[in-house]
Structure formats: structure tokens, C-alpha cells
């Protein structure tokens, strides 16, 4: 087992990338704090983990709120005694929206969750990791933060911010043996996909038409599956990646080329 007796917090673990990663990390021996704003989804992930013999708890968290982020870290340490891995995976999408129609509230919410959420989770996790003599932080960014698409100005900006925050934390925390990396998925077969295309985008297209349009931009000819991100996160969390920090892993089927 690659993560035997490790303790991992995974945000956004109530569905999609987060759920797949929580289940995989548990299979590899980790104790899991399933953190999500969606209690129903989070509790279902805990149930799935326990059903395979794993150890998990649920923590209801809005990652954009300082008090919630601090509570998440404290509850994990109180339960399991330590913290080895923080996967800042929680994020929110946006559907196609011309920049002149992007409201200030939408902009703020996307930046708050997708960038500030990473900052807050890391801020409260780092003191425990420093005390332990090391740790791993993984952030979910997006290939959109490298190669933006029209109509996603707030989302692409937030994910570019996540990538740069990853690099800034990596260089700051390297002396403390805390590795920080991020994953850049392409559009994925998760519940978030429909939210990217809600309201039909710019053309009024139906979901399957929009899905095909996304697939047509991917050289390998498919969207990401939750497991694609989960296995990348497992590698980055494991000792196999012990010399990797500040890296940005494109899990995108060639979309970013």
C-alpha cells in the first residue's frame, strides 16, 4: 500500500475527482477526511469507503471560509492525530459567459472557492505539517488555467491563480519538506460537466452537443474520468514523487499542447 497509515484531507470529496481520490487513497491505506459543502454527497463517500473496510469521517466545509478551513484541519488532527496529505480539490465551474455579463458576485465566488480555498486550506494545514517534518499538498487546477477558452474568464483566471499559488507555496515550503503540486484536468465526466454547459453556452446547444464539442478539442479523443485525476493524485502523494514539487501535471489528453 502506497499510503499506509497516512492521513489525508480531500476537499470536494462528495463527488467527482474528490470521491474517486478518497476511495483510491483509502484502498492504499490512508485514513480519509471527506470534506465537502454537500453533506449528502460527502456522507455517501464515507459510506463507500467504510464499505470497503476503510476509515473515513465527513466534515461539512465551505472552503472559502476561514473558520470552516480551520475547523477542517483541527477536526482531522483531533480524530487521527496527524495530517500527511491535503488535496485542495474543491472547485466551482462557470458556464459560457461573455465578460461583460460576468457579475461581480460570480467573479468573487469563483475566485473565493478556486483560489482562496487553496490558500486557506494550506494556511491551516502547514503548521501541522511543519511540526511533523513534512507533508504533501495537491491542488486541483485546470488546463483552462494554461490554455483558456472563450467565455470562461473568471474560471480560467482562478485556475491560473491556483497554478501560481502552487508554485509559490512549493518554493516557500520546500525547506520544511512539504511538497506542493497541482493537477490540470481537461473537462471531465463528472457532475460539474453539465454545469459548465448549463444554459446551452453561446449557441443554445444541448448537453450531448456540448459534450461532443469538448471532446473534439482533446487530441486523445475523450474527456477525463475521475480516476484519471485520482491516480495522478496518488502518485503525487506517494514516495514515488519524493523529488517532485512545484509541478503542474496536465491530465488533459493533449488539450494543452
Secondary structure, 3 states (H helix, E strand, C coil): CCCCCCEEEEECCCCHHHHHHHHHHHHCCCEEEEEECCHHHHHHHHHHHHHCCCCEEEEECCCCCHHHHHHHHHHHHHHHCCCCEEEECCCCCCCCCCHHHCCHHHHHHHHHHHHHHHHHHHHHHHHHHHHHCCEEEEEECCHHHCCCCCCCHHHHHHHHHHHHHHHHHHHHHHHHCEEEEEEEECCECCCHHHHHCHHHCCCCCCHHHHHHHHHCCCCCCCCECHHHHHHHHHHHHCHHHCCCCCCEEEECCCCCC
